[in-house]
Amino acid sequence: MCSEPPNVTAGGQSCPVRYQCAGCPHFETDPSYLPELRAYADQLRKEREAMLVAGAAEWRSSTSAARSTS
């Protein structure tokens, strides 16, 4: 739940720092949302890990290609 006035007026479509609610002083929640928030945090972690793995694979690929052309 967001209590930031311009964002509330705009129906949640006017947040200056989108998708960073947990760090915002206008963000309010209660314990009933914890399972959903934990699931969202887990999803973000999995996506970040997948991106890191993909980036490492790409880096290894480009490094080995550079070595073979040297």
C-alpha positions, 0 to 999 in steps of 0.5 A: 500500500502506497501513501505517497500523495501524487501516486495515490491520486494517480492510482499507483501509476505515478511513482517516481521510484517504481518497483522499489517499494520496500525501501520507500518511506511511503510504503505500508504493509501488514503481516497478511502480505508477507507470503506474497512479498516473500514470493516476490523477493524469491522471484527477483533473486531467481531472476538475478541469479539467472542473469548472473549465470547467463552473464558469466557464460557469455563472458566465458564464451567471449574470453575463450573466443578472444584467446582462440583468435590471439 
